[in-house]
């Protein structure tokens, strides 16, 4: 058995703002499908708040392909 990316499913990305005074802001975006969309959201949030620290989560679909277990 092996796993391969599912080329028919778009990967998604989300981000959460980790900045803030005394606690994380917690603002989130997504799911988005391109790095440009993510960068745009971060730029807009940063411009509005001055926050500079973010956590990114990437999700992608996998497909199991039969074969010998190694």
Kinemage of the C-alpha trace (Angstrom):
@kinemage 1
@onewidth
@group {chain A} dominant
@subgroup {mainchain}
@vectorlist {calphas} color= white
{ca unk a 1} P 0.000 0.000 0.000
{ca unk a 2} L 1.251 3.464 -0.826
{ca unk a 3} L -0.361 6.867 -0.671
{ca unk a 4} L -0.254 9.454 -3.434
{ca unk a 5} L -1.691 12.956 -3.672
{ca unk a 6} L -5.185 13.061 -5.167
{ca unk a 7} L -4.613 15.268 -8.210
{ca unk a 8} L -8.354 15.880 -8.600
{ca unk a 9} L -8.679 17.564 -5.183
{ca unk a 10} L -7.325 21.046 -4.574
{ca unk a 11} L -5.198 21.453 -1.455
{ca unk a 12} L -6.556 23.950 1.042
{ca unk a 13} L -4.774 26.274 3.422
{ca unk a 14} L -5.973 28.112 6.499
{ca unk a 15} L -4.177 30.598 8.727
{ca unk a 16} L -4.656 31.826 12.270
{ca unk a 17} L -3.268 35.042 13.706
{ca unk a 18} L -1.045 34.326 16.715
{ca unk a 19} L -0.310 37.990 17.543
{ca unk a 20} L -1.991 40.095 20.150
{ca unk a 21} L -1.356 41.725 23.482
{ca unk a 22} L -1.444 39.124 26.231
{ca unk a 23} L -3.305 36.563 24.108
{ca unk a 24} L -3.559 35.318 20.532
{ca unk a 25} L -5.789 37.376 18.258
{ca unk a 26} L -7.315 34.165 16.907
{ca unk a 27} L -8.534 35.645 13.611
{ca unk a 28} L -8.675 32.938 10.949
{ca unk a 29} L -9.044 32.683 7.213
{ca unk a 30} L -9.806 29.895 4.864
{ca unk a 31} L -10.069 27.488 3.529
{ca unk a 32} L -8.182 29.069 0.638
{ca unk a 33} L -6.668 27.386 -2.405
{ca unk a 34} L -3.656 29.472 -3.474
{ca unk a 35} L -0.630 31.028 -1.772
{ca unk a 36} L -1.672 34.410 -3.218
{ca unk a 37} L -5.056 34.231 -1.463
{ca unk a 38} L -3.323 33.451 1.826
{ca unk a 39} L -0.772 36.236 1.401
{ca unk a 40} L -3.544 38.703 0.569
{ca unk a 41} L -5.491 37.785 3.730
{ca unk a 42} L -2.372 38.072 5.916
{ca unk a 43} L -1.437 41.416 4.322
{ca unk a 44} L -4.935 42.818 4.896
{ca unk a 45} L -5.077 41.562 8.495
{ca unk a 46} L -1.573 42.873 9.197
{ca unk a 47} L -2.420 46.277 7.705
{ca unk a 48} L -5.569 46.518 9.823
{ca unk a 49} L -4.065 45.271 13.097
{ca unk a 50} L -0.262 45.379 12.889
{ca unk a 51} L -0.186 41.666 13.747
{ca unk a 52} L 2.775 39.794 12.260
{ca unk a 53} L 2.666 36.207 13.576
{ca unk a 54} L 0.557 33.511 11.901
{ca unk a 55} L 0.180 29.747 11.877
{ca unk a 56} L -0.552 28.030 8.569
{ca unk a 57} L -2.308 24.691 8.177
{ca unk a 58} L -2.233 22.879 4.827
{ca unk a 59} L -4.637 20.051 4.012
{ca unk a 60} L -4.460 17.834 0.964
{ca unk a 61} L -6.301 14.718 -0.103
{ca unk a 62} L -4.436 11.435 -0.484
{ca unk a 63} L -5.363 8.288 -2.317
{ca unk a 64} L -4.346 4.804 -1.199
{ca unk a 65} L -2.927 2.629 -3.948
{ca unk a 66} L -2.803 -1.134 -3.562
{ca unk a 67} L 0.573 -2.779 -3.404
{ca unk a 68} L 2.877 -4.652 -1.101
{ca unk a 69} L 3.276 -3.246 2.379
{ca unk a 70} L 6.934 -2.315 2.859
